[in-house]
Amino acid sequence: MSTEQEQALVGGWTAFHPLTPEDKKVFEEAMHGFVGVVYTPLEVSTQVVNGVNYRYKCSASMPPSEVIWQAIVEIYQPIDGKPHVVGITRI
């Protein structure tokens, strides 16, 4: 199956890939106002459903500490409405 076919497969997750400007916009909108841990998206995987599910692979830190870990931030973008965080998992 080609990459284009995988991306068009409804319900299937894409492979993790670099963020597009739209992916960055969804992340920033969903994380607006989030305080405490700073999440920096590195890659994203998407799933087309009734809207779009996003899995952002992120580096995470809690300033001023220099400790950095990895996390998956899951965001749902409904067809009509604002994207919102549905889960954060430390990996």
CNS distance restraints for C-alpha pairs under 8 A (distance, minus, plus):
assign (resid   1 and name CA) (resid   5 and name CA) 6.15 0.50 0.50
assign (resid   1 and name CA) (resid   6 and name CA) 6.66 0.50 0.50
assign (resid   2 and name CA) (resid   6 and name CA) 6.33 0.50 0.50
assign (resid   3 and name CA) (resid   7 and name CA) 6.23 0.50 0.50
assign (resid   4 and name CA) (resid   8 and name CA) 6.29 0.50 0.50
assign (resid   5 and name CA) (resid   9 and name CA) 6.20 0.50 0.50
assign (resid   6 and name CA) (resid  12 and name CA) 7.20 0.50 0.50
assign (resid   6 and name CA) (resid  13 and name CA) 7.81 0.50 0.50
assign (resid   6 and name CA) (resid  14 and name CA) 6.33 0.50 0.50
assign (resid   7 and name CA) (resid  12 and name CA) 7.65 0.50 0.50
assign (resid   7 and name CA) (resid  13 and name CA) 7.52 0.50 0.50
assign (resid   7 and name CA) (resid  14 and name CA) 5.60 0.50 0.50
assign (resid   9 and name CA) (resid  48 and name CA) 7.70 0.50 0.50
assign (resid  10 and name CA) (resid  47 and name CA) 7.10 0.50 0.50
assign (resid  10 and name CA) (resid  48 and name CA) 5.25 0.50 0.50
assign (resid  10 and name CA) (resid  49 and name CA) 6.38 0.50 0.50
assign (resid  11 and name CA) (resid  47 and name CA) 5.77 0.50 0.50
assign (resid  11 and name CA) (resid  48 and name CA) 5.53 0.50 0.50
assign (resid  11 and name CA) (resid  49 and name CA) 5.68 0.50 0.50
assign (resid  12 and name CA) (resid  47 and name CA) 5.62 0.50 0.50
assign (resid  12 and name CA) (resid  48 and name CA) 7.12 0.50 0.50
assign (resid  13 and name CA) (resid  45 and name CA) 6.36 0.50 0.50
assign (resid  13 and name CA) (resid  46 and name CA) 5.47 0.50 0.50
assign (resid  13 and name CA) (resid  47 and name CA) 4.60 0.50 0.50
assign (resid  13 and name CA) (resid  48 and name CA) 7.76 0.50 0.50
assign (resid  14 and name CA) (resid  45 and name CA) 5.26 0.50 0.50
assign (resid  14 and name CA) (resid  46 and name CA) 5.49 0.50 0.50
assign (resid  14 and name CA) (resid  47 and name CA) 6.60 0.50 0.50
assign (resid  15 and name CA) (resid  44 and name CA) 8.00 0.50 0.50
assign (resid  15 and name CA) (resid  45 and name CA) 5.65 0.50 0.50
assign (resid  15 and name CA) (resid  46 and name CA) 7.95 0.50 0.50
assign (resid  16 and name CA) (resid  43 and name CA) 5.75 0.50 0.50
assign (resid  16 and name CA) (resid  44 and name CA) 5.01 0.50 0.50
assign (resid  16 and name CA) (resid  45 and name CA) 4.50 0.50 0.50
assign (resid  17 and name CA) (resid  43 and name CA) 5.24 0.50 0.50
assign (resid  17 and name CA) (resid  44 and name CA) 5.49 0.50 0.50
assign (resid  17 and name CA) (resid  45 and name CA) 6.53 0.50 0.50
assign (resid  18 and name CA) (resid  42 and name CA) 6.94 0.50 0.50
assign (resid  18 and name CA) (resid  43 and name CA) 4.87 0.50 0.50
assign (resid  18 and name CA) (resid  44 and name CA) 6.41 0.50 0.50
assign (resid  19 and name CA) (resid  23 and name CA) 5.49 0.50 0.50
assign (resid  19 and name CA) (resid  24 and name CA) 6.29 0.50 0.50
assign (resid  19 and name CA) (resid  42 and name CA) 7.33 0.50 0.50
assign (resid  19 and name CA) (resid  43 and name CA) 5.79 0.50 0.50
assign (resid  19 and name CA) (resid  44 and name CA) 6.04 0.50 0.50
assign (resid  20 and name CA) (resid  24 and name CA) 6.37 0.50 0.50
assign (resid  21 and name CA) (resid  25 and name CA) 6.23 0.50 0.50
assign (resid  22 and name CA) (resid  26 and name CA) 6.29 0.50 0.50
assign (resid  23 and name CA) (resid  27 and name CA) 6.29 0.50 0.50
assign (resid  23 and name CA) (resid  44 and name CA) 7.64 0.50 0.50
assign (resid  24 and name CA) (resid  28 and name CA) 6.12 0.50 0.50
assign (resid  25 and name CA) (resid  29 and name CA) 6.07 0.50 0.50
assign (resid  26 and name CA) (resid  30 and name CA) 6.13 0.50 0.50
assign (resid  26 and name CA) (resid  77 and name CA) 7.50 0.50 0.50
assign (resid  26 and name CA) (resid  83 and name CA) 6.40 0.50 0.50
assign (resid  27 and name CA) (resid  31 and name CA) 6.05 0.50 0.50
assign (resid  27 and name CA) (resid  41 and name CA) 7.97 0.50 0.50
assign (resid  27 and name CA) (resid  75 and name CA) 7.52 0.50 0.50
assign (resid  28 and name CA) (resid  32 and name CA) 5.89 0.50 0.50
assign (resid  29 and name CA) (resid  82 and name CA) 7.68 0.50 0.50
assign (resid  29 and name CA) (resid  83 and name CA) 6.76 0.50 0.50
assign (resid  29 and name CA) (resid  84 and name CA) 7.94 0.50 0.50
assign (resid  30 and name CA) (resid  75 and name CA) 7.14 0.50 0.50
assign (resid  30 and name CA) (resid  82 and name CA) 7.38 0.50 0.50
assign (resid  30 and name CA) (resid  83 and name CA) 5.15 0.50 0.50
assign (resid  30 and name CA) (resid  84 and name CA) 4.66 0.50 0.50
assign (resid  30 and name CA) (resid  85 and name CA) 6.04 0.50 0.50
assign (resid  31 and name CA) (resid  84 and name CA) 7.55 0.50 0.50
assign (resid  31 and name CA) (resid  85 and name CA) 7.22 0.50 0.50
assign (resid  36 and name CA) (resid  62 and name CA) 6.26 0.50 0.50
assign (resid  37 and name CA) (resid  60 and name CA) 6.52 0.50 0.50
assign (resid  37 and name CA) (resid  61 and name CA) 5.60 0.50 0.50
assign (resid  37 and name CA) (resid  62 and name CA) 4.63 0.50 0.50
assign (resid  37 and name CA) (resid  63 and name CA) 7.52 0.50 0.50
assign (resid  38 and name CA) (resid  60 and name CA) 5.54 0.50 0.50
assign (resid  38 and name CA) (resid  61 and name CA) 5.34 0.50 0.50
assign (resid  38 and name CA) (resid  62 and name CA) 6.02 0.50 0.50
assign (resid  38 and name CA) (resid  63 and name CA) 7.62 0.50 0.50
assign (resid  39 and name CA) (resid  58 and name CA) 5.90 0.50 0.50
assign (resid  39 and name CA) (resid  59 and name CA) 5.84 0.50 0.50
assign (resid  39 and name CA) (resid  60 and name CA) 4.58 0.50 0.50
assign (resid  39 and name CA) (resid  61 and name CA) 6.85 0.50 0.50
assign (resid  40 and name CA) (resid  58 and name CA) 5.14 0.50 0.50
assign (resid  40 and name CA) (resid  59 and name CA) 5.28 0.50 0.50
assign (resid  40 and name CA) (resid  60 and name CA) 6.35 0.50 0.50
assign (resid  41 and name CA) (resid  56 and name CA) 5.85 0.50 0.50
assign (resid  41 and name CA) (resid  57 and name CA) 5.85 0.50 0.50
assign (resid  41 and name CA) (resid  58 and name CA) 4.23 0.50 0.50
assign (resid  41 and name CA) (resid  59 and name CA) 6.61 0.50 0.50
assign (resid  42 and name CA) (resid  56 and name CA) 7.13 0.50 0.50
assign (resid  42 and name CA) (resid  57 and name CA) 5.66 0.50 0.50
assign (resid  42 and name CA) (resid  58 and name CA) 5.25 0.50 0.50
assign (resid  42 and name CA) (resid  59 and name CA) 7.09 0.50 0.50
assign (resid  43 and name CA) (resid  56 and name CA) 5.80 0.50 0.50
assign (resid  43 and name CA) (resid  57 and name CA) 5.21 0.50 0.50
assign (resid  43 and name CA) (resid  58 and name CA) 7.15 0.50 0.50
assign (resid  44 and name CA) (resid  54 and name CA) 6.71 0.50 0.50
assign (resid  44 and name CA) (resid  55 and name CA) 5.55 0.50 0.50
assign (resid  44 and name CA) (resid  56 and name CA) 4.43 0.50 0.50
assign (resid  44 and name CA) (resid  57 and name CA) 6.04 0.50 0.50
assign (resid  45 and name CA) (resid  54 and name CA) 5.85 0.50 0.50
assign (resid  45 and name CA) (resid  55 and name CA) 5.14 0.50 0.50
assign (resid  45 and name CA) (resid  56 and name CA) 6.56 0.50 0.50
assign (resid  46 and name CA) (resid  52 and name CA) 6.74 0.50 0.50
assign (resid  46 and name CA) (resid  53 and name CA) 5.63 0.50 0.50
assign (resid  46 and name CA) (resid  54 and name CA) 4.64 0.50 0.50
assign (resid  46 and name CA) (resid  55 and name CA) 6.34 0.50 0.50
assign (resid  47 and name CA) (resid  52 and name CA) 5.66 0.50 0.50
assign (resid  47 and name CA) (resid  53 and name CA) 5.04 0.50 0.50
assign (resid  47 and name CA) (resid  54 and name CA) 6.55 0.50 0.50
assign (resid  48 and name CA) (resid  52 and name CA) 4.68 0.50 0.50
assign (resid  48 and name CA) (resid  53 and name CA) 6.47 0.50 0.50
assign (resid  49 and name CA) (resid  53 and name CA) 7.08 0.50 0.50
assign (resid  50 and name CA) (resid  78 and name CA) 6.77 0.50 0.50
assign (resid  50 and name CA) (resid  79 and name CA) 6.69 0.50 0.50
assign (resid  51 and name CA) (resid  76 and name CA) 7.35 0.50 0.50
assign (resid  51 and name CA) (resid  77 and name CA) 5.60 0.50 0.50
assign (resid  51 and name CA) (resid  78 and name CA) 4.34 0.50 0.50
assign (resid  51 and name CA) (resid  79 and name CA) 4.58 0.50 0.50
assign (resid  52 and name CA) (resid  76 and name CA) 5.94 0.50 0.50
assign (resid  52 and name CA) (resid  77 and name CA) 5.14 0.50 0.50
assign (resid  52 and name CA) (resid  78 and name CA) 6.48 0.50 0.50
assign (resid  52 and name CA) (resid  79 and name CA) 7.68 0.50 0.50
assign (resid  53 and name CA) (resid  74 and name CA) 7.20 0.50 0.50
assign (resid  53 and name CA) (resid  75 and name CA) 5.90 0.50 0.50
assign (resid  53 and name CA) (resid  76 and name CA) 4.60 0.50 0.50
assign (resid  53 and name CA) (resid  77 and name CA) 6.30 0.50 0.50
assign (resid  54 and name CA) (resid  73 and name CA) 7.95 0.50 0.50
assign (resid  54 and name CA) (resid  74 and name CA) 5.60 0.50 0.50
assign (resid  54 and name CA) (resid  75 and name CA) 5.08 0.50 0.50
assign (resid  54 and name CA) (resid  76 and name CA) 6.23 0.50 0.50
assign (resid  54 and name CA) (resid  77 and name CA) 7.83 0.50 0.50
assign (resid  55 and name CA) (resid  72 and name CA) 6.16 0.50 0.50
assign (resid  55 and name CA) (resid  73 and name CA) 5.75 0.50 0.50
assign (resid  55 and name CA) (resid  74 and name CA) 4.64 0.50 0.50
assign (resid  55 and name CA) (resid  75 and name CA) 6.59 0.50 0.50
assign (resid  56 and name CA) (resid  72 and name CA) 5.44 0.50 0.50
assign (resid  56 and name CA) (resid  73 and name CA) 5.09 0.50 0.50
assign (resid  56 and name CA) (resid  74 and name CA) 6.37 0.50 0.50
assign (resid  56 and name CA) (resid  75 and name CA) 7.98 0.50 0.50
assign (resid  57 and name CA) (resid  70 and name CA) 7.19 0.50 0.50
assign (resid  57 and name CA) (resid  71 and name CA) 5.99 0.50 0.50
assign (resid  57 and name CA) (resid  72 and name CA) 4.75 0.50 0.50
assign (resid  57 and name CA) (resid  73 and name CA) 6.66 0.50 0.50
assign (resid  58 and name CA) (resid  70 and name CA) 5.67 0.50 0.50
assign (resid  58 and name CA) (resid  71 and name CA) 5.26 0.50 0.50
assign (resid  58 and name CA) (resid  72 and name CA) 6.04 0.50 0.50
assign (resid  58 and name CA) (resid  73 and name CA) 7.10 0.50 0.50
assign (resid  59 and name CA) (resid  68 and name CA) 6.55 0.50 0.50
assign (resid  59 and name CA) (resid  69 and name CA) 5.74 0.50 0.50
assign (resid  59 and name CA) (resid  70 and name CA) 4.64 0.50 0.50
assign (resid  59 and name CA) (resid  71 and name CA) 6.29 0.50 0.50
assign (resid  60 and name CA) (resid  68 and name CA) 5.54 0.50 0.50
assign (resid  60 and name CA) (resid  69 and name CA) 5.26 0.50 0.50
assign (resid  60 and name CA) (resid  70 and name CA) 5.79 0.50 0.50
assign (resid  60 and name CA) (resid  71 and name CA) 6.55 0.50 0.50
assign (resid  61 and name CA) (resid  65 and name CA) 7.18 0.50 0.50
assign (resid  61 and name CA) (resid  66 and name CA) 7.10 0.50 0.50
assign (resid  61 and name CA) (resid  67 and name CA) 6.10 0.50 0.50
assign (resid  61 and name CA) (resid  68 and name CA) 4.85 0.50 0.50
assign (resid  61 and name CA) (resid  69 and name CA) 6.61 0.50 0.50
assign (resid  62 and name CA) (resid  66 and name CA) 7.65 0.50 0.50
assign (resid  62 and name CA) (resid  67 and name CA) 7.43 0.50 0.50
assign (resid  62 and name CA) (resid  68 and name CA) 7.92 0.50 0.50
assign (resid  69 and name CA) (resid  90 and name CA) 7.49 0.50 0.50
assign (resid  69 and name CA) (resid  91 and name CA) 7.59 0.50 0.50
assign (resid  70 and name CA) (resid  90 and name CA) 6.05 0.50 0.50
assign (resid  70 and name CA) (resid  91 and name CA) 5.43 0.50 0.50
assign (resid  71 and name CA) (resid  88 and name CA) 6.77 0.50 0.50
assign (resid  71 and name CA) (resid  89 and name CA) 5.43 0.50 0.50
assign (resid  71 and name CA) (resid  90 and name CA) 4.20 0.50 0.50
assign (resid  71 and name CA) (resid  91 and name CA) 5.12 0.50 0.50
assign (resid  72 and name CA) (resid  88 and name CA) 5.68 0.50 0.50
assign (resid  72 and name CA) (resid  89 and name CA) 5.19 0.50 0.50
assign (resid  72 and name CA) (resid  90 and name CA) 6.43 0.50 0.50
assign (resid  72 and name CA) (resid  91 and name CA) 7.03 0.50 0.50
assign (resid  73 and name CA) (resid  85 and name CA) 7.19 0.50 0.50
assign (resid  73 and name CA) (resid  86 and name CA) 7.97 0.50 0.50
assign (resid  73 and name CA) (resid  87 and name CA) 6.05 0.50 0.50
assign (resid  73 and name CA) (resid  88 and name CA) 4.54 0.50 0.50
assign (resid  73 and name CA) (resid  89 and name CA) 6.61 0.50 0.50
assign (resid  74 and name CA) (resid  85 and name CA) 5.87 0.50 0.50
assign (resid  74 and name CA) (resid  86 and name CA) 5.57 0.50 0.50
assign (resid  74 and name CA) (resid  87 and name CA) 5.06 0.50 0.50
assign (resid  74 and name CA) (resid  88 and name CA) 6.10 0.50 0.50
assign (resid  75 and name CA) (resid  83 and name CA) 6.56 0.50 0.50
assign (resid  75 and name CA) (resid  84 and name CA) 5.46 0.50 0.50
assign (resid  75 and name CA) (resid  85 and name CA) 4.37 0.50 0.50
assign (resid  75 and name CA) (resid  86 and name CA) 5.47 0.50 0.50
assign (resid  75 and name CA) (resid  87 and name CA) 7.17 0.50 0.50
assign (resid  76 and name CA) (resid  83 and name CA) 5.48 0.50 0.50
assign (resid  76 and name CA) (resid  84 and name CA) 5.61 0.50 0.50
assign (resid  76 and name CA) (resid  85 and name CA) 6.50 0.50 0.50
assign (resid  76 and name CA) (resid  86 and name CA) 6.64 0.50 0.50
assign (resid  77 and name CA) (resid  81 and name CA) 7.28 0.50 0.50
assign (resid  77 and name CA) (resid  82 and name CA) 6.46 0.50 0.50
assign (resid  77 and name CA) (resid  83 and name CA) 4.15 0.50 0.50
assign (resid  77 and name CA) (resid  84 and name CA) 6.71 0.50 0.50
assign (resid  78 and name CA) (resid  82 and name CA) 6.87 0.50 0.50
assign (resid  78 and name CA) (resid  83 and name CA) 6.48 0.50 0.50
